Amino acid sequence: MKNHIFLILLLCLQLFACSDTSQVNTERHQELTRLYTGKKVPYAEHDVLGSPETLSGTNNMQWVAYYPKADFTIVTNKKTDIVRTVYLGRHEL
């Protein structure tokens, strides 16, 4: 019986931890989207964000770049240099 109670408590803690992580990720994504979407590529921030790595999905119309220090990916319009989309983590298209 004690083992069952322990397992139930452990599962509850994991559910709460996942919920908190999900909330943090949602808030972080919203903040990054607010900061970068619709704005110029953050070239001046490479020292903070890390040197961008070009990812698959890049072509003559869009640039897909992963910023390793900040751990997010942007998709930009190559013609305008404007960020269209932000993804958390490394996101290959």
C-alpha positions in Angstrom: 0.0 0.0 0.0 2.8 2.4 0.8 4.4 1.7 -2.6 1.1 2.6 -4.3 0.9 5.9 -2.4 4.5 6.6 -3.2 4.0 5.9 -6.9 0.8 8.1 -7.0 2.7 11.0 -5.3 5.6 10.6 -7.8 3.2 10.6 -10.8 1.5 13.8 -9.4 4.9 15.5 -9.0 5.9 14.6 -12.5 2.6 15.9 -13.9 3.1 19.2 -12.0 6.7 19.5 -13.2 5.6 18.9 -16.9 2.9 21.4 -16.5 5.3 24.0 -15.2 7.8 23.3 -17.9 5.1 23.6 -20.5 4.0 26.9 -19.1 7.6 28.2 -19.0 8.1 27.1 -22.7 4.8 28.8 -23.7 5.8 32.0 -22.0 9.3 31.9 -23.5 7.9 31.3 -27.0 5.5 34.2 -26.6 8.3 36.5 -25.5 10.7 35.5 -28.3 7.8 35.9 -30.8 7.1 39.3 -29.4 10.8 40.3 -29.6 11.6 39.1 -33.0 8.6 38.4 -35.3 8.1 41.2 -37.8 11.4 42.7 -37.0 14.8 42.7 -38.7 17.2 39.7 -38.2 19.0 40.3 -34.9 22.6 40.5 -36.4 23.7 42.9 -33.6 22.8 40.3 -30.9 25.1 37.4 -32.1 27.3 37.8 -29.0 24.3 37.1 -26.8 22.4 34.7 -29.0 25.4 32.9 -30.5 26.4 32.7 -34.1 23.5 31.5 -36.2 23.6 28.1 -37.9 21.8 27.8 -41.2 19.4 24.9 -41.2 17.6 22.8 -43.8 14.6 24.6 -45.2 16.8 27.6 -46.2 16.4 28.5 -49.9 16.5 31.5 -52.1 13.4 32.9 -50.4 13.9 32.1 -46.7 16.7 31.7 -44.2 16.2 29.2 -41.3 18.7 29.9 -38.6 19.3 28.3 -35.2 20.8 30.4 -32.4 22.6 27.9 -30.1 23.2 30.1 -27.0 19.6 31.2 -26.9 18.3 27.8 -28.2 15.7 29.0 -30.7 15.2 29.0 -34.5 14.0 31.8 -36.7 12.6 31.8 -40.2 13.2 35.0 -42.1 12.3 36.5 -45.5 15.6 36.8 -47.3 14.5 39.7 -49.5 13.4 41.9 -46.5 15.5 40.4 -43.7 12.3 40.3 -41.6 11.7 37.4 -39.1 8.5 35.6 -40.0 8.5 32.8 -37.4 10.2 31.8 -34.2 10.5 28.2 -32.9 11.9 27.0 -29.6 15.0 24.8 -29.9 16.6 23.6 -33.1 13.8 23.4 -35.7 14.6 22.0 -39.2 12.0 22.6 -41.8 
